[in-house]
């Protein structure tokens, strides 16, 4: 049986991962630190935390595996420094503390095109986070690099809604790597990796995610 820590439980992918984790018979406890309370559940431990003051001495860091689905947008970040703090510093601090506490498996939501040497901020930060977490030495590390993430978001994003609709219409004409990456499928990949990920480093790109989504529908 497995105890998991989930970072980003209030987001699109994280919310799906939380539901899957709580429903999974292999999981005995889900630790989901958030800024605001989640709905209670018998298997859920929900510490209320702040990104700039993580309780690093708390005993709930001791888990078997973890998954991170933290992410923001430039529109929500007041500055480049704030954007970097949310998308890199905070996820890394969480992964580092989990590893120090003995976690053996970690799964991360990154992005298609992640590259620490990219001239563009978004893929560069995602790439830097991937490299930083890889250096922590998790025996099992899985990195998902989705394309456009599909799902029902809590906030209204008109441009993303339009793009998602276009991608759904044109999906039969597109190669798998260019299709929508459903949040539920990404979450399922992350949860399974955090519970039973094989030894070594594993990368799951948008094409693999699209094929997995198709298989789930068949």
N, C-alpha and C positions, 0 to 999 in steps of 0.2 A: 504494500500500500504506500501511497505517495503523498507527501506534503509539498504544496506548490506555493510560490510567491508570484503574484501577478502585478506588474506595474503598468498603469494606463488603463485601469478597469472602467473608466468613465468614457473612454473614446469608442469609436466605431468598431475597430478590430478587438480592442480590449473588452468591450461589453460582450461581444460574442464569445470571446475566450473565457470570460467569467462564467457565462451560462453553461458552456460546455464542461468546464472544470467542475462546477458544482454538481452537474448531472453525471459525471463520470464515476463509475463504481471503483475505479482504481485510485481515486483521490480521497484522502481522509480529511484533509484540511486545505483551505485556500486562504492565504494571507494576501489581502489586497489593500495596500496603503493608498489612501486618496485624500484629497483636500476637503471633500464633502462626503457625508455619510451615504452608504449604499443601503439598499433594502436588506434587511436581516435574513440570514439563512443559517441553519444548524451547522453547516460545514465552513462558514465564512468567519474569518477574523479580519476586521476592517479598522486598522489603526488610522486615525486622522492625523495627517502630517503636513508639513510645509516643505517645499522643495529646498529652501535655503537652511533648513534646520532638521535634517533627518535624525531620528533617535538611533544613532549607530550602536548604542549599547543595549538595545531592546533584544529580548530573547527570541522574538518571532522571526529574526533573520535566518535562523537555523532551519533550512528546508532542504528537500531532496533535489528539487529543480525549480527553475524560474523562467518566466517569459516576460518580455517587455514589448509593449505596444504603444509607447509614448511617442507623441509627435505633435507638432503645431504647424501653423502657417505663418508666413511673413506678415499677413494682414493682422494677425492676432498678437504679434510681437512688436513692442514699441521701439526696439532697437536691435542691431545686429548682435549685440552682447546678450540681450535677453533671449533672442532666438537660439543662439549657441548654447546658452545655459539650459534651456528646456530640451533641445534636441540632442545634446551631447553630454554636457556636464552631469545633469540629473540622472539620465539612464546609466551612465558609466558609474556614478557613485553607488547606485543601487546594485548593479551587477558586481561591482568590486566587493561590496559588503556581503553579498550573498556567497561569493566565492570564499571569502575569508571565514564565513561561518560554516563552510563545508558543502555547499551545493555542488553537485556533480554534473548537472545538465542545465543548459541555458538556451533559450530560443529568442531571437530578436526579429522584430519587423524593421527592415531597412527600406531600401527603394531601388527600383531599376536604375541603373546608371551610377550607383554609389561608387565614388572614387575619391580617395583622400587627396589626390593631386589634380582634381578638376578645377578649372578656373571659375566655376559657378558655385555659389555658396551652398545651395541645397544638397547636391550630390557630394560635394566636398565634405560637409559636416557628417553626412551619413557614412561616407567612407572612412572618415577619421574615427567615428564611433565603432565601426566594424573592426578596425585595426586595434583600437584600444581594448575592446572586449576580448579579441583573440589573444592578446598578450596576458590576459588573466589566467589562462590555463585551464579552462573548463574541460574535463575529459570528453564531454559531448557538447558541441556547439552547433546550433542550426541557425542559419541566417536566411530569412525570407526576403526576396527582393521583388515585391509586386509592382505591377504597372498601375494603371488607374484603379483605385479601390472602390468597388461598388457596394452599396448598402444604404440603409435608411439612416441618414444623419439627423441628429437632433436640431442642428441649426440649418437654416436655409442658405444654400450656396448656389445661386442661379447659374453661374458659368459651369460649375461642376455638374449640375443637373443636366444642362444642355449637352455637355460632352458625354456624360454617361448614357444619355438617350441615344446619341449618335452612335456610340460604340456598340450598344445593344442591337441597333438596327443593322449595322454593318458587320456584326460578328461573324456570320457565315462566310464573308469574303476576306476576313482578316486572318493572318497567321496567328497561332496560339499566343505568341509572345506579345501581340498587340491588342489582345482582347482584355476585357474587364477582369480584374482580380477580385472575386467576391470576398467581402470581409469574413463571411462564415467559413469559407474554405481556408483562408489565411489563418484564421483562429484555430481551426481544426488541426492544421499542420503544426502550429506553435504548441498547442496543448499536447499533442501526441509526442512531439520532440522533447518537451519538458518532462513528460512522464517516462518515456521509454526510448529516448533518442540513442542511436548507436554511438559507440566510441568514435571520436574523430570530428573533423569539421565538415559541415555539410551546407551547401548552398541550394536554395530552392528559388528558381527564377520565375518570371511571369508566365512563361510557356508551361512549366510544370504545374503551376497553380491553376491555369486555365484548364488543363487536361484533367486535373483532380476535380475541379468544379463540374466538368462535363460528366465524369464518372459518377459523381454523387447524384446526378439527375437521372442517370440511366437505371 
